Structure formats: structure tokens, C-alpha cells
Amino acid sequence: MCSGVSKIGRASGEITIVAHAEKCSLTNFYVKFLVSLLLTNFCIYSPVRKVIEQMPDPTSDTQDRILDRIARAAPSGVWSRADFLDIATPNAVEKALQRLSNRGEIRRPYRGLYDKPGTSTLTGKLVFPPRSSFIDAIARRDKLRVLVDGMTAANDLGLTTAVPARSTIYADTYPRTIEIEANAGDPQASRPVFYTLDFKRISAKTAFWAGRPAMRVIQALAWFRDDPSALDAAVNGTARFLAERPNRDEIERDLRENINTVPAWMYPYVDAISRRLSPNDDTAREHPGSRGKGHNAAGIH
């Protein structure tokens, strides 16, 4: 194409013809470069791809640390992105959680919530987190101070076998209902099990115990108020349930320091639980009102 430029005419046309020749030379260079690249592409593409595939995942360390934290709390723990921001940036945490979920190493039962179900050594069935773990995870994620209803609190503490069809959670948030399929992903499940959480605005009158460590203790005692014998059993059951919990001391301190805020009828029961949980009192004393009555937490329905 450019070979046709073979003569240089008059001096006035030299500049144009030379410039045209240089342009053609540059074009030929790029053509040769592209042809060379196409010819060598078949030779280098496969090795380069293998090298790229073998490169370490930049989020692998983040994934390992997140998975370790989730596994240590399994199967009762429920987590959100907010629980791992001490490990990496929000974007890196989000990607790591997504990849772990896609690989099946963790579960995503609800938008933005993750867990890792375990397997029962007795039945061989999957074990999923309790309702309370989902409530607490949402509270941490949304930075809410929550107060659960009495039946939910009693069930969370193992004081009753009654399972609420819906749980009411009072919080400083807008009213909404969240429905979580607790046993999602269980191939042996005969039917889905849903946790229905109704969030309602909390009033200033009941806001004191919202978000506090001993919140469930106070709410459960209020639920048993009309049955003194059940209250005696609730004291013993609550103390036994919390005795092995990692936040036992935190709950005991909360009860002891704020006992003057509870109603007069509740005072002796809160005092009894506080004393039973006190690190200075490991004798597991029975509540005075329960002696000789033979009540225990298993007898509460």
C-alpha cells in the first residue's frame, strides 16, 4: 500500500510525501506487533491462566479468620458483617462472607445474617441457632437496645417449653416484622420452622432494661408474676441456666447494681438470682421460697 510512494517530486511536495511514508511505517509496525501477539497468544495464554489461577486469594486470610470466629460459636452463634469489621474493611468482609456462603461453609438464613449449623451427636440431625441468637445479631447489626416479651425471655432461659409463635421485640426502631426460616437448608426437615420477630417501638417507661445483660431475666420474672410457685422455680432454673454462661458475671453485676429499679414484688427474686450467680457464693443455694416445695425449672410450662 505504501510501496506506491516511490518518487519525490518537487521540493514543495517533499514534506507531504515523507510524512505519508513515516505514517505508513508506523502503521506497519503496529500491524506486525498485532500479528506477533496473535501468533504467540496460543503459546502463552494457557500458562498465564494457570499462573493466575494458582495465585493466592487476597481475601483468603480474611475468610479464614471469619470462619474461625463463626465456627468457635457454632451452632448457636449468628453473625452479620458488623461483627467482623475488626478483621477487614466492610467491602472485604462482605466478599469473604459471600464466598464462604457460596462454598457452603456457612449458611445465610436471612439477608445479612450468617451462621454455621452443627450436627447432633444423639440424633444426627442438624442443630440450628436459637431465636435469641438471631435477635441479638440483629440488635448488634442495627445498634438497637432491645427488650423481648416475657414468654420469649422465659423460653430463651430454658424456663418453659412453650414456644412463642411470634416474638415481640421492643426497640428504638421503626415497626417491622422479620420472618426467618430457622431450618433452611436442612434436607431432613419435614416442614420449615420460622422465627417471626415483630419489632415495635419501645416506650420510655420500659426502656431501662432494654439492651442490658439481665434484660431476659427481668422479662421472664415479669411473665411468671401471677404464679408464685413458678417464680420460685424460675429463680432456681435461671440461676442454673446462667451458671455456665460466659456472660454470667456480667448479668450478675447488672442485677446487683440495678436491683433498686425493679418493682417491690420482684426484688427478692432478683436478689436471690444475683446471690446465686455471685462469684463469692458458689454454694448454689435454693431460693428460700422454694424449700420443701420440690419445684424446678423443668416443672414450668
PyMOL commands that set and color helices and strands:
alter all, ss='L'
color gray80, all
select helices_A, chain A and resi 2-4+11-54+60-73+81-84+90-102+131-142+150-156+204-206+215-223+228-243+248-257+259-261+264-277+288-290+297-299
alter helices_A, ss='H'
color red, helices_A
select strands_A, chain A and resi 78-79+107-110+113-115+118-119+126-127+146-148+166-171+176-181+194-201
alter strands_A, ss='S'
color yellow, strands_A
deselect
rebuild
show_as cartoon
